[in-house]
Amino acid sequence: GQQLNQSPQSMFIQEGEDVSMNCTSSSIFNTWLWYKQDPGEGPVLLIALYKAGELTSNGRLTAQFGITRKDSFLNISASIPSDVGIYFCAGQLFQSGNTPLVFGKGTRLSVIA
Amino acid sequence: DTGVSQNPRHKITKRGQNVTFRCDPISEHNRLYWYRQTLGQGPEFLTYFQNEAQLEKSRLLSDRFSAERPKGSFSTLEIQRTEQGDSAMYLCASTPGDRGSNTEAFFGQGTRLTVV
């Protein structure tokens, strides 16, 4: 199936630091979504992006839809302990018809107080 | 709570037994998806419904798996003759589906299956 390469796999940061993670693919996507998942729970939608070049913020989170349509990044500013979790990028392939979301393998974020 | 609801949250079963999971989507959403997630991986698509019609199945969905959405509301996922490799988190998601896209999928809390 289609692959989304998400990096880094894991991060350990100090509270208050900024975080950046990204997702790349060899395929073109028409939608990028970013989710956060806590242990034992389902993913929770953070940000949705629909246009190439789009930059969208949600509180301390900022995400961008890459110009080439093949990548996206998520930034978290001034991290706090509750930011701990696994962050997933997900995309819908750019093709006709409805295609299910494809997910990356996640970035595990740990915040050291 | 008007979010996506899944039951049970946890299921432990012996190998060879059948199990059934239920998903209640957000009430006005007509698209419903099933995903499977194993440790260290992102969710993987299994199948989806537009109202009561099952429109797509992944190659991951072997013939031991069957899903239904008889009235276009809740859905069930049944696994027959479970195997240890079926142990995973089974996630359900729903979207409005009114623009022909599955963007902004909202997930339930999942059912964690352990096959012993």
Chai-1 contact restraints between the chains, C-beta under 6 A:
chainA,res_idxA,chainB,res_idxB,connection_type,confidence,min_distance_angstrom,max_distance_angstrom,comment,restraint_id
A,T31,B,T103,contact,1.0,0.0,6.0,A-B,restraint_1
A,E41,B,Q109,contact,1.0,0.0,6.0,A-B,restraint_2
A,G42,B,L91,contact,1.0,0.0,6.0,A-B,restraint_3
A,G42,B,F107,contact,1.0,0.0,6.0,A-B,restraint_4
A,G42,B,G108,contact,1.0,0.0,6.0,A-B,restraint_5
A,G42,B,Q109,contact,1.0,0.0,6.0,A-B,restraint_6
A,G42,B,G110,contact,1.0,0.0,6.0,A-B,restraint_7
A,P43,B,F107,contact,1.0,0.0,6.0,A-B,restraint_8
A,A48,B,E104,contact,1.0,0.0,6.0,A-B,restraint_9
A,F88,B,G42,contact,1.0,0.0,6.0,A-B,restraint_10
A,N98,B,N102,contact,1.0,0.0,6.0,A-B,restraint_11
A,P100,B,F45,contact,1.0,0.0,6.0,A-B,restraint_12
A,F103,B,G42,contact,1.0,0.0,6.0,A-B,restraint_13
A,F103,B,P43,contact,1.0,0.0,6.0,A-B,restraint_14
A,G104,B,G42,contact,1.0,0.0,6.0,A-B,restraint_15
A,K105,B,Q41,contact,1.0,0.0,6.0,A-B,restraint_16
A,K105,B,G42,contact,1.0,0.0,6.0,A-B,restraint_17
A,G106,B,G42,contact,1.0,0.0,6.0,A-B,restraint_18
